[in-house]
Amino acid sequence: MSKDNKISRREFLSRSAMAGVAGAIGLSPILSACAGDKKNAYVALKAPGEYYVPELPDKAVEGKELKAGVIGCGGRGSGAAENFLNAADGVTIVALGDVFPDRMQGLKNTLKDKYQIEVADDKCFTGFDAYKNVIDSGVDVVIIATPPFFRPEHFKYAVEKGVHAFLEKPICVDAEGYRTIMAAAKQAQAKGLSVVTGTQRHHQRPYVESFKKVQEGLIGEITGGNVYWNQPMLWYRTRENGWSDMEWMIRDWVNWKWLSGDHIVEQHVHNIDVFTWFSGLKPVRATGFGSRQRRVTGDQYDNFSVDFEFDNGIHMHSMCRQIDGCDTNVSEFIQGTKGSWSSTDFAIRDLDGNIVWQYDTATEEGRQNDPYTLEHVNWISCIRNNTPIMQAEETALSNMAAIMGRESAYTGKSVTWDEMTAAAQSYAPAKLELGKMDMSAYTVPVPGSGK
């Protein structure tokens, strides 16, 4: 290349980004406004008021007493119960439900020993119908933290009974669950119910402030990104004597695709959700691959790599892995026409790599900064202020994106949003009862096999 034909890194990135957006959506008024003398001006992606930003006081506003029930009393359910109690004054837990008595009893003991809350024996329920008993027990709100497969039906029932719901993520594992969630969310909105989901980055101060800056236009029009959740192998349960097939699978739920959705859905949905949240876009196509090398139990993959194409033509790369001895990376990166944002340091850089904004951690001093607690703070405040919040639909979108990526990797085929959301896909077993299962139905998917 001759000297006269050389261009700077800034010029190259700027031209490439602009060309990509122009090819996908044409020369929009926003891009045209950035031309000429205004090329360095920030143009908001959305005007204030067109996007939701939660108020995040250290505790929820005062108001009516709220009685909660907890469905799913394992690690996440117990954690969410404590987050709820720490988020506000005038809240309590009055009902518990779990498939297994030992799980229910464990949370009951914790509430008594740590919070002096004695849940009555007649408000403690076990079995697959425990969720109905909890919701019917007179609670105002319910925390749904069962294995993900069960969450759509539990949410649907809570909405039917007019109970506000905290719905842990992921909120579905298959197409049927997605449609159940979307229908229930519409009903919840019509009833004025508040629904918050466990995508806690929406209530994490550095993410919320970063989101605001991206909407204000500091990185320009979004042109793509990369999201990651690479970590060592997650927990698993070795089968014990006396456990039926169903009991083992539920106790080891995070390793079985019908219960968890696989880790791209169960865990990596957080990172995918950041991109869909910041961009306001949904994927139209996913093309991915994955494999299994070292998982000890279950029928899931160890890793996924997915190319997502969004509805304005831009692409986002998604990568997740759960394998010991490998590099770790849990982060998100978003590129725009004027710069980029990364969650590794919560900074926005221009096209020359200069930091133009960075989240100030000093603002967190002396404040409640646990996002798991802050999501309950916002939920309770919305209920008490009678300003309903609905996160289920937004989370369902990122959840479906993860499902698309999973199915593409499983089959070796590109998967579209339209075909996936309409698919007759259900991961439900033949019957829900503690007993013997047809374990031959739970095999590791082989791409290209048609199975």
C-alpha positions in Angstrom: 0.0 0.0 0.0 1.4 3.4 -0.9 1.9 6.1 1.7 -0.9 8.2 0.1 -3.4 5.3 0.5 -2.7 4.7 4.2 -5.5 5.5 6.7 -5.4 5.9 10.4 -6.9 3.3 12.8 -9.5 5.8 13.8 -10.5 6.4 10.1 -10.6 2.7 9.4 -12.8 1.9 12.3 -15.1 4.8 11.6 -15.5 4.0 8.0 -16.1 0.3 8.7 -18.6 1.0 11.4 -20.5 3.6 9.3 -20.5 1.3 6.2 -21.9 -1.6 8.3 -24.7 0.5 9.6 -25.4 2.2 6.3 -25.6 -1.2 4.6 -28.0 -2.5 7.2 -30.3 0.4 7.7 -29.4 3.1 5.2 -28.3 6.6 6.0 -30.6 7.4 8.9 -31.4 10.9 10.1 -29.3 10.2 13.2 -26.2 9.3 11.1 -26.8 12.3 8.8 -26.9 14.6 11.7 -23.5 13.4 12.8 -21.9 14.5 9.4 -19.9 17.6 8.8 -19.4 20.0 11.7 -21.6 17.7 13.9 -19.5 14.6 13.4 -18.2 14.7 17.0 -21.7 15.5 18.5 -23.4 12.8 20.6 -26.9 11.9 19.3 -29.1 10.0 21.7 -30.2 6.6 20.7 -33.4 7.2 22.7 -34.8 10.3 24.4 -35.0 10.3 28.2 -38.3 8.7 29.2 -38.2 6.3 26.3 -36.2 3.8 28.2 -36.5 2.5 31.8 -34.0 3.3 34.4 -34.7 1.9 37.9 -34.5 4.1 41.0 -32.1 2.3 43.3 -32.3 3.6 46.9 -30.6 1.4 49.5 -33.9 0.2 50.7 -37.4 0.0 49.3 -39.9 2.8 50.1 -42.0 2.3 53.2 -45.5 1.0 52.6 -47.9 -1.8 53.2 -46.7 -5.1 54.7 -45.9 -7.7 52.1 -46.2 -11.4 52.8 -44.1 -13.6 50.5 -44.0 -17.2 49.6 -40.9 -19.0 48.2 -41.2 -21.7 45.6 -37.9 -23.6 45.3 -35.9 -23.5 48.5 -32.4 -24.5 47.2 -29.4 -22.3 46.9 -30.9 -19.6 44.7 -34.3 -19.7 46.4 -32.7 -19.3 49.8 -30.5 -16.5 48.5 -33.5 -14.7 47.0 -35.5 -15.1 50.2 -32.7 -13.3 52.1 -32.3 -10.7 49.4 -36.1 -10.0 49.8 -35.9 -9.6 53.5 -32.8 -7.3 53.3 -34.4 -5.1 50.7 -37.2 -3.5 52.8 -38.8 -3.1 56.2 -42.2 -4.5 56.7 -41.8 -7.6 54.6 -41.9 -11.2 55.7 -42.0 -14.8 54.4 -45.0 -16.9 55.4 -45.0 -19.9 53.0 -42.4 -22.3 51.6 -42.6 -24.9 48.8 -40.2 -27.4 47.3 -40.3 -30.8 45.7 -38.0 -32.1 48.5 -38.7 -31.9 52.3 -35.0 -31.4 53.2 -34.7 -28.4 50.9 -37.8 -26.8 52.4 -36.7 -27.5 55.9 -33.3 -26.0 55.3 -34.8 -22.7 54.4 -37.3 -22.9 57.2 -34.4 -23.3 59.6 -32.4 -20.4 58.2 -35.4 -18.1 58.4 -35.9 -19.0 62.1 -32.2 -18.9 63.1 -31.2 -15.8 61.2 -34.3 -13.7 60.9 -36.5 -15.0 63.7 -39.2 -15.8 61.2 -41.2 -18.9 62.1 -43.0 -20.3 59.1 -46.0 -22.3 60.2 -46.0 -26.0 59.5 -49.3 -25.8 57.7 -47.7 -23.2 55.3 -44.8 -25.5 54.3 -45.5 -27.7 51.3 -43.6 -30.4 49.3 -44.2 -32.2 46.1 -44.7 -31.1 42.5 -47.9 -29.2 43.4 -46.3 -27.3 46.3 -46.2 -24.1 44.1 -50.0 -24.0 44.0 -50.3 -24.4 47.8 -47.8 -21.6 48.3 -49.6 -19.2 46.0 -53.0 -20.1 47.4 -51.8 -19.6 51.0 -52.6 -15.9 51.1 -49.3 -14.4 50.0 -49.0 -11.0 48.3 -45.8 -11.8 46.4 -44.0 -15.0 45.4 -40.4 -15.8 44.7 -40.1 -18.4 42.0 -36.7 -20.1 42.1 -37.4 -23.7 41.1 -35.3 -25.3 38.3 -35.9 -23.2 35.2 -38.2 -25.8 33.4 -40.9 -25.3 36.1 -40.9 -21.5 36.1 -43.3 -20.8 33.2 -46.2 -22.8 34.8 -45.5 -21.4 38.2 -45.5 -17.9 36.9 -48.7 -18.5 35.0 -50.4 -19.7 38.1 -49.2 -16.7 40.2 -50.6 -14.3 37.6 -53.9 -16.2 37.5 -54.2 -15.7 41.2 -53.2 -12.0 41.1 -49.8 -12.4 42.9 -46.8 -10.3 42.2 -43.8 -12.4 41.1 -40.1 -12.4 41.3 -39.0 -14.8 38.6 -35.5 -16.1 38.7 -33.7 -16.4 35.4 -33.8 -18.1 33.0 -37.5 -18.0 32.8 -38.0 -20.8 30.2 -36.0 -23.6 28.6 -38.1 -24.2 25.4 -40.4 -22.7 22.9 -43.5 -23.8 24.8 -42.3 -22.2 28.0 -41.5 -19.0 26.1 -45.0 -18.7 24.8 -46.4 -19.4 28.3 -44.3 -16.6 29.8 -45.3 -14.1 27.1 -49.0 -14.8 27.5 -48.8 -14.7 31.3 -46.8 -11.4 31.1 -49.6 -9.8 29.1 -52.1 -10.9 31.7 -49.9 -9.6 34.5 -49.8 -6.2 32.9 -53.6 -6.1 32.5 -53.9 -6.9 36.2 -51.3 -4.3 37.3 -48.9 -6.8 38.7 -45.2 -6.1 39.2 -42.8 -8.7 37.9 -39.1 -8.5 38.2 -36.7 -11.2 36.9 -33.3 -12.4 38.1 -31.3 -10.6 35.4 -29.6 -8.7 38.2 -27.4 -6.5 35.9 -30.5 -4.4 35.3 -30.2 -3.4 38.9 -26.4 -3.3 39.2 -25.2 0.3 39.5 -22.3 0.3 37.0 -24.4 -1.5 34.4 -27.4 0.9 34.9 -25.1 4.0 34.5 -23.4 2.5 31.5 -26.8 1.8 29.9 -27.8 5.4 30.4 -24.6 6.6 28.7 -25.0 4.3 25.7 -28.6 5.5 25.3 -27.3 9.1 25.5 -25.2 8.3 22.4 -21.7 8.1 23.8 -20.7 5.2 21.6 -23.0 6.2 18.7 -25.1 3.8 16.8 -24.5 0.2 17.9 -22.8 -1.9 15.2 -22.0 -5.1 17.0 -20.5 -6.7 20.1 -19.1 -9.8 21.9 -20.4 -11.4 25.1 -18.7 -14.1 27.2 -19.3 -16.4 30.1 -16.2 -18.7 30.3 -15.6 -20.3 33.6 -14.6 -23.7 35.2 -17.1 -26.5 35.4 -20.1 -25.8 37.5 -21.4 -28.0 40.4 -22.9 -31.4 40.0 -24.5 -34.0 42.2 -23.3 -37.6 42.3 -26.2 -40.0 42.4 -26.9 -41.4 45.9 -28.4 -44.7 46.8 -32.2 -44.5 47.0 -32.5 -41.6 44.6 -34.9 -42.3 41.7 -34.1 -41.2 38.2 -36.3 -38.1 38.6 -34.9 -37.2 42.0 -31.4 -37.4 40.8 -32.1 -35.3 37.8 -33.8 -32.5 39.8 -31.1 -32.5 42.5 -28.5 -32.3 39.7 -30.7 -30.0 37.6 -28.1 -27.6 36.4 -26.5 -30.4 34.2 -29.7 -31.6 32.4 -31.0 -29.7 29.4 -34.7 -30.3 30.1 -34.4 -28.7 33.6 -31.8 -25.9 33.0 -31.9 -25.3 29.3 -28.1 -26.0 29.1 -25.7 -23.4 30.4 -26.0 -21.1 27.4 -29.6 -20.6 28.6 -29.2 -21.0 32.4 -26.1 -18.8 32.8 -24.9 -17.1 29.6 -28.3 -15.6 29.2 -27.0 -12.8 31.5 -24.5 -11.7 28.9 -26.8 -12.1 25.9 -29.3 -10.0 27.9 -26.9 -7.1 28.3 -26.6 -6.8 24.5 -30.3 -7.0 23.8 -31.0 -4.6 26.7 -28.4 -2.0 25.6 -29.3 -2.3 21.9 -33.0 -2.7 22.1 -32.8 -5.3 19.4 -33.9 -8.9 19.0 -32.0 -11.6 17.0 -33.4 -12.8 13.7 -31.0 -15.7 13.2 -28.5 -17.7 15.2 -25.7 -19.9 13.8 -23.7 -21.7 16.3 -21.7 -24.8 17.4 -20.8 -26.4 20.7 -19.5 -29.7 22.1 -19.0 -31.8 25.2 -15.7 -33.1 26.4 -15.5 -33.1 30.2 -18.9 -32.8 31.8 -19.4 -35.4 34.5 -23.2 -35.8 34.7 -26.2 -34.8 32.6 -26.7 -34.4 28.8 -25.4 -30.9 28.2 -22.6 -29.3 26.3 -19.4 -27.9 27.8 -19.2 -24.9 25.4 -21.0 -22.9 22.8 -20.0 -20.3 20.2 -22.8 -18.5 18.4 -23.1 -15.8 15.8 -26.3 -13.8 16.3 -27.7 -11.6 13.5 -30.1 -8.9 14.7 -33.1 -7.3 13.0 -31.1 -4.4 11.6 -28.3 -6.5 10.2 -25.6 -6.2 12.8 -23.9 -9.2 14.4 -23.0 -10.1 18.0 -20.7 -13.0 18.9 -21.6 -15.1 22.0 -19.2 -17.5 23.7 -19.6 -19.6 26.8 -17.7 -22.4 28.3 -17.7 -24.5 31.6 -14.4 -26.4 31.5 -11.8 -26.6 34.3 -8.2 -25.5 33.5 -9.2 -23.0 30.8 -9.1 -19.2 30.7 -12.0 -17.4 32.3 -13.9 -14.4 31.0 -17.3 -13.1 32.1 -17.9 -9.8 30.3 -19.6 -7.9 27.5 -18.3 -5.6 24.8 -20.4 -3.3 22.5 -19.0 -1.5 19.5 -20.6 1.7 18.1 -19.9 4.2 15.3 -18.2 6.6 17.8 -16.7 4.3 20.3 -17.1 1.2 22.4 -18.2 0.1 25.9 -16.8 -2.8 27.9 -18.0 -4.2 31.2 -14.4 -5.2 32.1 -13.8 -1.7 33.4 -17.2 -0.1 32.8 -15.6 2.4 30.5 -16.5 4.0 27.2 -13.7 4.7 24.7 -13.6 6.7 21.5 -12.3 5.2 18.3 -8.7 6.1 19.3 -9.0 4.1 22.5 -9.3 7.1 24.8 -11.6 6.8 27.8 -14.4 9.4 27.4 -16.4 8.1 30.4 -16.0 5.6 33.2 -18.2 4.5 36.0 -17.0 6.1 39.3 -16.9 3.4 41.9 -16.5 6.1 44.6 -20.3 6.8 44.2 -20.9 3.3 45.8 -19.3 4.1 49.1 -21.6 3.5 52.0 -24.4 2.3 49.7 -26.3 -0.9 49.1 -24.5 -2.3 46.0 -25.6 -5.9 45.9 -27.6 -6.2 42.7 -29.4 -9.3 44.0 -30.8 -7.2 46.8 -31.4 -4.1 44.7 -33.7 -6.0 42.3 -35.9 -6.7 45.3 -35.6 -3.1 46.4 -37.0 -2.0 43.0 -39.7 -4.7 42.9 -41.0 -3.9 46.4 -41.0 -0.1 45.7 -42.9 -0.6 42.5 -45.5 -2.7 44.3 -45.9 -0.2 47.1 -45.9 2.9 44.8 -48.5 1.2 42.6 -46.2 1.8 39.6 -46.1 -1.7 38.0 -42.9 -3.0 36.5 -42.9 -5.8 33.9 -39.5 -7.5 33.1 -40.7 -10.9 32.0 -41.2 -9.9 28.3 -37.7 -8.3 28.1 -36.1 -11.3 29.8 -38.0 -13.7 27.6 -36.5 -12.1 24.5 -32.9 -12.6 25.7 -33.9 -16.1 26.9 -35.3 -17.0 23.5 -32.0 -15.7 21.9 -30.1 -18.2 24.1 -32.5 -21.0 23.1 -31.9 -20.2 19.4 -28.2 -20.4 20.0 -28.5 -23.7 21.8 -30.7 -25.3 19.1 -28.4 -24.1 16.4 -25.4 -25.7 18.1 -27.4 -28.9 18.8 -28.5 -29.4 15.2 -25.7 -27.7 13.3 -28.3 -25.6 11.5 -29.0 -21.9 11.5 -32.1 -21.1 13.5 -34.4 -18.1 13.0 -36.4 -16.2 15.5 -39.7 -16.9 13.7 -39.3 -20.6 13.4 -38.1 -21.0 17.0 -40.8 -19.0 18.7 -43.4 -20.9 16.7 -41.8 -24.3 17.2 -43.7 -27.2 18.7 -40.9 -27.7 21.2 -41.4 -28.9 24.8 -38.8 -30.4 27.0 -41.4 -31.7 29.4 -41.0 -35.4 30.4 -43.8 -37.8 29.9 -44.9 -37.4 33.5 -43.8 -35.4 36.6 -43.4 -37.8 39.5 -40.6 -39.1 41.6 -39.7 -42.4 40.0 -38.1 -44.2 37.1 -37.5 -42.3 33.9 -36.7 -43.4 30.4 -33.0 -42.3 30.6 -32.4 -43.3 27.0 -34.2 -40.1 26.0 -31.5 -38.0 27.6 -28.5 -38.1 25.3 -26.0 -35.6 24.2 -27.1 -33.9 21.0 -25.0 -34.7 17.9 -25.0 -31.8 15.3 -25.9 -32.9 11.8 -27.6 -36.1 12.9 -31.1 -34.7 12.8 -31.6 -35.7 16.4 
